[in-house]
Amino acid sequence: MASSNSESNVAAADAITLLLHNQHAICAAIEEITTWLSGNGAGNAAVNAEAAMETLDKNAQGITEAIYRLRQS
């Protein structure tokens, strides 16, 4: 039974890792858009995009910690 639980945790950690990679890709895309917005006079939109990136970064840390906990159990 413990092996099955461990395998489930690994599978969950693998799936969450893929979501984390997607989150990093989304953040990179937003960063590119933010740079473009800033360079084209859309400062207010750029500020909003930067706030979104901060949220992604903050949540990425929590997701990373959850992945580590799953892999350790």
C-alpha positions in Angstrom: 0.0 0.0 0.0 2.8 2.4 0.8 4.3 1.8 -2.6 1.0 2.7 -4.3 0.8 5.9 -2.3 4.4 6.8 -3.1 3.7 6.1 -6.8 0.6 8.4 -6.6 2.7 11.1 -5.0 5.3 10.8 -7.8 2.7 11.0 -10.5 1.1 14.0 -8.8 4.5 15.7 -8.4 5.2 15.0 -12.1 1.9 16.5 -13.2 2.4 19.6 -11.0 5.9 20.0 -12.3 4.5 20.3 -15.8 2.1 22.9 -14.6 4.9 24.8 -13.0 6.8 24.7 -16.3 3.7 26.1 -18.0 3.6 28.8 -15.4 7.2 29.8 -16.0 6.5 29.9 -19.8 3.4 32.2 -19.2 5.5 34.5 -17.0 8.2 34.7 -19.7 5.6 35.6 -22.3 4.1 38.3 -20.0 7.6 39.6 -19.5 8.1 40.0 -23.2 4.7 41.7 -23.6 5.5 44.0 -20.7 8.7 45.1 -22.3 6.9 45.8 -25.5 4.1 47.7 -23.7 6.7 49.8 -21.9 8.5 50.6 -25.1 5.3 51.6 -26.8 3.8 54.1 -24.3 1.4 51.7 -22.6 2.9 52.2 -19.1 -0.3 51.5 -17.2 -0.8 48.1 -18.9 2.9 47.3 -18.3 2.4 48.0 -14.6 -0.6 45.6 -14.5 1.4 43.0 -16.4 4.3 43.3 -13.9 1.8 42.8 -11.0 0.7 39.6 -12.8 4.3 38.4 -13.1 4.8 39.0 -9.3 1.8 36.8 -8.6 3.1 34.1 -10.9 6.5 34.2 -9.2 5.1 34.1 -5.7 2.8 31.2 -6.5 5.6 29.4 -8.3 7.5 29.2 -5.0 4.5 27.7 -3.2 4.1 25.1 -6.1 7.8 24.2 -5.9 7.6 23.6 -2.2 4.5 21.4 -2.7 6.3 19.4 -5.3 9.3 18.8 -3.0 6.9 17.7 -0.2 5.2 15.2 -2.5 8.5 13.8 -3.7 9.7 13.3 -0.2 6.6 11.4 1.0 
